[in-house]
Amino acid sequence: MAEQESNLPEPVLSTQGMRAADRRAIEEHGIPSRELMDNAGRAAYEFIEARFGEMKGRRVLVLAGKGNNGGDGLVVARILSERGADVTVVTLATEENATEDTAANLKALCEVEGVEILPFTQIEDVRALDAPEMIVDALLGVGVIGELREPVDLLATWMNQQDAPVIAMDVPTGLNSDTGAASENTVRAAATVAMGALKTGLLLNEGPALSGAVDVAEIGIPDAVLREEATAFRATDAWARAALPRRVHDAHKYNSGRVLAVVGSRMFTGAAVLATSACYRMGAGAVVCCTPESAQQAVDAHVSEVMVAAQKETDDGTLAIMAYDDIVSRLERSDAVLVGCGLGRLPETARLVQALLRRIEGPAVIDADGLNALAGRTEKLAELSSGRFVLTPHKGEFNRLLGDIPGDDDVNEADPIELVRTYAAAWNVVLVLKGMPSVVGAPDGRVFIGPPGNPALATAGTGDVLAGSIAGLLAQGLEPEDAAVSALHVGTAAAERYAATHGVSSMMASDLLSTIPLVLHERFAG
């Protein structure tokens, strides 16, 4: 399997991009298609043995289709048999209906002693087989759209009824390799071997739940080709270790990153506490919190390290427009600004946010009620941001940002990759569309898919921690897209670590704050 030794982010390809990469490997680099298929099958076998142990003497059933995915499965069947496994192959392919390379591998497999090859005729024949210890799903692969048809749906349903683990070749049968949408009988894999590169559908929507553990098989396509054809990228631990800032030996608080946080209200003091604490946890040297006077005591009590600059407030306990001059006077002494967490939606406070954004010249994170203040007012964002703003909406906030733009579908129904690509460019911002997973778009058109996420993150306040984490990294000099992707990667790692030793539903956002330092040391120390 491919080792992720590079500090570059991992390419993620669409179906169209993967087909283009295959074609270029064959036509431009002279790699025979049969060699790519053999490489895929051998890499898949290595993954199976590494994850499930020695295969000698174990009963393995390979279900192979007519296309190249089926050919990959036939190569796996041949190698499994050579290594002593008891292999049965049920195939939809014949030498007449299969692709050229799959037909060639079927012919080669017929010459291997000890492999039982059963052309599929009826599902009852499969049900009558001895129970396998492992199943290799090589029926369809990429490019599936809509519901499965017979006999594939029958075989997929049967696989889901077995106790044996299913290993999917490239993508589980029935999973849309672009969107992650699943047909009714999509195979539930214990593990998936992605051929050449990750596919977007393995990371989006139902893909992570149905794909199991995913590994990428190096099949011989040049890395440069995969990167050129990628529709998105995903951070790795190696990338994050290289991206995260390191303090110099003579560092002090004012050259370690200064954050000005315009956050909180009388009702939402917790948001100010979580966000400012996260700035520090991600390495910022100094944090000044501009919050209403009535919130000062709560922030002081929970985060003694934060310097609170109490501000004039409205009768409802939110920042008043009269706070404008004092906050603006602090901008010049800040390396990054955080606006929005817990501010509330009072119109006067929204006007304050709108006015402040016109004065911010450096990097800034706009979250929560900072975003709500921009609802329907995004026409000036490109000019205001200069590519330095990071917007962090969840889907509801993003819908509000779009306002009544004609022709835009509801965010819940849209392709998140193209959505963030479009609006990050249009607004000239780094756009973090939060979800499972979150997707990050840069103004230049690059898109990053975040980690799969963890159900432990489904609790109030984790968005405040993310916003503060991004601001803390911005203050230390990271580029906006690197800060956003790094904060997502580290935050998810912290949630995973907590969930490994605690009840998933017990995590609070404050638990992230105490776990982030641990994962920074354990996984991301340079």
N, C-alpha and C positions, 0 to 999 in steps of 0.2 A: 504494500500500500504506500501511497505517497506520504512522505514525511513533510510536515509543515515547518521547514527550517527557515524559510524566507521571511524577512521582515515585511514583505509586501502583503496586503490583504488578499484573501482568497477569492478567485473569480467565481461568479455564479452565472450560469448561462440559461437562457431560454431555450425552448425546443429549436427554434429557428437558428439561434446562435450556435447551438451544439452541432446541428447539421452542417452549418457553414464551417465550423472548426474541423469536423470530420473531412469535409470536401477539400479544404485547404491543405490538411495534412497529407491527403492522397495526391492532390494535383500539384501543389506548390513544393512539397517537401519529399515527394516520392515514396511515401510510406504505403505499402500495399494494404488494401482494406482487410484482407485476410489476416495480415499481421496485427492490425488493430484489434480484430476480434479475438485472436489468440491471446494477445496481451490482456484483454479485458477478462477473459475466462481464467487465465492464470492468476491475475491479481485478485479476482473474486475468490478463487480457491484459497489463496494465502490468507485472505481476510477471514474466511470460514474457519480455517484451522487455527488461526491466532485467537479467535473469539470463542470457538466451541471445542477446541482441543483436537487431538489426533482422530482422524476419521476412519482408520483401519477397522474393518469389521462392522461398521455402523450402516444401518439401512437408510439410504437416501433416495428420495423420489424427486426427479427433476421434471417439471412441467414446462415444455418448450413450445413456443409459437412458431409462426412461419417467417417472421421478420428477423432482423439482425439481433434483437433481444433474445430470440430463441436460439440463434447461433451462439451467442455468449453462453447460454445455458448448456448447450451441447459440449462446448469446450470444457466447462466445469465438470460435466458428467464424465468426460473422458479422463480428466486428471484425477477426479475422485476415485475412479475405478483403478487407475494406475497406482494410487496410493493405498489400495486395499479395501476401499469402501464397497458395500453391496449396493449397486446402483441400478435403479429402474428409471427409465425415461418414458414418459407419456408425451407424445408429440403430435402437434397439429400439422407439422411440416412433412412434405414429401419432396423428393428430388425435383418434382415438376412444379409445385406451387410455392416453394420457398425462394427467398432471395439467393443469389448466386453463392455467397459465402456460407450461408446457413445450409444450403443443399450440400456444399462440399464438406462441411463439418458433420452433417448427418451421414454421408457416405463413409467418412473416416471412422465415425463412431460404430458403424455397423461391422467394422472389421476388428473391433476390440472385443476380445473374449471376456465373457462374464457380465456384460452389460445387457440387461433385458430392455428391449425397445418395443414399445407398444404404440402403434398408430391409434390415435383416439377415434373411437366409434360411438361409444355411449358412456354416460357417467357411471352406470352400474359396474363397468369393468374397473373403473378407478376405485369405487367403493369396495370392491372385492379384494383389492390388494392387501397384503400384510401391512399393518400400521407402520408408517415410516418413523424414523427417529429425527429426521430433518427433511424439509421440503425446500427446493429451490424454485422460486417463481420467476420464470423466464418467458412469460406468455406474451406480453405486449410492449412494455417499455415506454418510451416517450411518445408524445403526440396523441394520447387518448383524449377524446372530447365526448362528453355525454355518457349515457348509460352503456354498460357492457351488453354484448349480444351473445347468444348461444354460439358455440358451447363454452365460450370463455366465462360467462357469468356463472354457469354451473360449476366449472372448475374453481373459480374464485370463491364461491359459496362453500364448496367442499373444503377448500384449504382453511377457511375461517372456522370450520367445525373441528379441526384436528388439534390434538394436544402438542404435536411436534412444532418446533419453531420454524417459521418461514423466513427464508433469506431472499429478499427481492433483488433482482438484477436491474440496476439503474433507478427505477421507481416501482413501487408496488402496483400491480395490475389494477387498473381502474382509477388511479390517481392522475389528475391533470398535471402534467409536468411543468406547466407554466403558472397556473393559479393556485394549485393545492386543493382545488375542489375535488370532492370524491363522489364517484357514482355509488349507487345503492349497495353493491356487493364488493366494494374495493377491498383488496387483500390487506389484512392487518399483519404487517411484517414485524418480526422480532428485530431484524436488522436489514439494512439496505446498502448495497455497494453501488455508489454512483460512478458511472463510467466516464472517466476523463475529467469531470468537474461536477460540482454541485449544480442541481437544477433548481430553479426558483420555486417550483411546486413542492419540493422537499422542505422548504423553509416557511411557506405561507399557509394560512388557513388550516386545513385538516392534515396537511403534509407531515408536520412533526409528530402528531399523534399516531399516524398510520405507518410511518417509515421506520420506527424503532431507532436503534443506534445506526448512524450513518457514517460511512467512511468513503473516501474518494480513491478510486483505482487509477493509478498512473498507467495509461494505455499507449503512450508514445506520441501523443499530440504535443507539439512544442508549447511551452508555457506562454511564450509571446503571442501565439495564435489564440490561445484560450483567453488571454487578457484583452486582446483586441476585439474578440467577439462577445465578451462578457456584457450582460445587461445590468449587472450590479456586482458588488463586492461584499465580502464579510470579513470582519476583523478576526484575527487569531490571537492567541496569547502572545506569540512572538511579536506580532505587530504592535500589540498594546505595550509590551515591555519596551520596545524601541520608541514608541510615541510618548509615553508618560515622562514628564519632566523630572529631572534629578537636581537636588539642591547642591550648590557648590559648597566647599568647605568653609568659606567665609560669609555665608548667607546671613542676612538679618531680615526682620519682618517686613521691611519696606521694599526689599528687592526680591522677596519671595512671592510677590503678587498681592495687590491691594484690591479688594472688592468693595464696591458701594452697592448695598442691597436695599432697594426701595420695596419693602415688603411688610405685610402684617396689617392688622386692624384690631380693634377692641374684641371683636368676635373671633378672629382667626389668628391668635397669637402663636399657636402651634406651628402654623405654616412658616412664620418668621424664624422660629427656633430651629425647625428642621432644615430649612434652606441655608441659613447662615452657618449652622453646624457643619453641613455638608461641604460648604466652601473650605472650611478649615480641614476637614477630614481628607479632602483631595489635595491638600498641600498649600492653600493660600496662606500668606503670612500675616495678613491683617484684614479684618472685615469690619466695615462701618455699616450699621443698620439704621436706616431712616424709617422710622415707624411712628404711628400716632402716640401722643403722650400717654394715653390710657393703656397702651400695650407695653410701655417701657419696663414696668416692674416685672411682668411675666418673662420678657426676654432676658432681662438681667438675671432673674432667678434661675433660669434653665441653661443659659450659655454665658458664663461669666467672662469668657474670652472675647465676646463681641463688644465692640464699642458702639453704644446706642446713642444716636443723635435724635432725640425725641422731637416730633414735629407737630405743628398746629393741626387740629383735627376738626372734622365736621361733627354735628350733633350725634350722628350715628357711629362715631368712633373710627372713621376712615380718614385717610390723609386729605387735608383741605388744600385748596388751590393756593392758599397763603404759604404753604410749605415750599413752593416752587423755588424762590430765590435761594434759600439755604441749601436745598438739594443741588441745584445747579452749581453753586459755589464749590461743591465737593467733587464735581466731575473731573476737574483737571488733576486732582490728586489720586485718581483711581485708575487701575489698569483694566478693570472690567466692571460692568454694571449688571445687576440683576433686578428686574422689574416684574412685579406681578403677584408673587405668592401671597395669598391671603389678603389682598388689598380690598376686596369687596367690589360691588358693582355700582356704587352710587355715582350718578352722573358727574358730580363735581370731581370725584377722584378719577374718573375716566378722562375728564378734561385735563387734569394734572398729568396723567400718563401721556396723553397725546402731545402735550406741550414739552414734556421732558424728552420724549423720543426725538423731537426736532433739534435738541441740543446735544445729544450724545454723539460723539465723534469716534469713539473707540468701540471695542467689542462689547456686546451686550446680549444677555439672555432675556427673552420676553416670554413669560409663562402665565398660565392661569388667568387672573383678572387683568393682567397686562394685555393678554390676547383679546379678552372680551372688550377692552377699550378700543381695539382696532376693528371690531366687527363691522363689516361693510365699509371700511375706510382704508382698504389696502392699496388704493391707487397710488399713494405716495411712498409706499414701502421701499420700492427699488431705489428711489432717490435718497431716502433717509438712511437706509442700511449701508450702502456702499459695500455690500457683501460681508459686513461684520456682525450682523444680527443673527442670533440663533432663536428661532421660534419653536416652541415645544408643545403643540396642541395635541390633545386626544381627539378622537373622531368628532365628538360633539362640538368642541371648540373650533375645529377646522371647518365644520359646516357653518358655524356662525361667522367665521372669518370670510368665507365665500359670500355670505349674504345672499343677495338675489341675482347672482351672476347667471344670465340665461344660458341654458344648455348644459349646465353642470349637473351631473348625477349626484345622488347622495353618496357621501364618502364611503359609507358602509358597503356599497355595491361596486366601487371603483377599484381598479388595479392600483395598489398602493405604490408600486414602483414608478409607474408612469405619472401618478398623481403628484408625488413629491418631486419627480424630475421636472414636471411642467411648472409647478408653482414656486419651487426654489429658484428656478431661472427667471420666471416672470417677476417675482418679488425681490430678486437679488439677495436672498437670504439662505442660511442653512436651515432647512426645515426638518424637524424631528416629528414625524407622525407616530405618536405613541400607540402601542398595541402589542399583540403577541404574534409575531415580533414587531418591534418598532422599526421604522424605515427612515433613513436619513438621506436627504437630498442636498447636494451642494449647488451653488449658482452656476457652475460650469457644466452641469449635466450629470455628474457622477452620482451614483446612488449606492448606499450601503445598507445591507440588511442586518439588523441587530441580532443578538443571540435569541434562541427560541423563547426566552423568558421563562418564568417560573411562577406557578400559581401562588406562591408565597407573596409575590409582588402585588396581588390583588387586594390591597388594603390602603386606607386613606393615608396620604402623606408621602407615598413613595415618589410621586411626581415632584414634590417640593425638594426631596433629596436629590433627584436627578437634576433639577434646575440648578441647585446650589453646587452640585458636583461639576457641571459644565462651566459655571461661572468661575469656580476655583481654578479649573484648568486654563480657561481663557486668561485669567489674571497672570498666570505663569508663562504666558506666551504661546500656547498652542494655537494653531490655526482653528477657526471655528468648527470646521467639519471634523478635524481630529479630536477636538475637545468633546464634541457631541458623541462621536463613535466610541471614544475611550471611556467616557462616563457611563454609557450604556453597557459596555463590556464589563467594566469593573462592578457596576451595580448589580448586574445579573449574576456575576460570579459570587458576590456577597450573598445574594438570595439563595443560590445553590448551596453554598457552604452552610448557611443557617438551616436550610431544609434538610440537610444530610444528617443533622443531629437533633432536630426539634420537630414538633408537629408543624406541618406546612401552614395550617390555618392559624397558628399562634403568633406568627411574625407580625410585629408592628414596624412602622417606618423607622422608629428609633433604633430597632435592632439592626437595621442596615448600617446605621452610623457606627455602631460598635463593631460590626463585622468587616466593614470596608478596610480598616487598617490591617486586619489579619490577612485578607486576600491580597492586598498590596504587597505584603511581605512574602506570603507563601507562593503566589503565582506570578507576580509582576515585578519583583525586585530585580534590578539590573545587575 
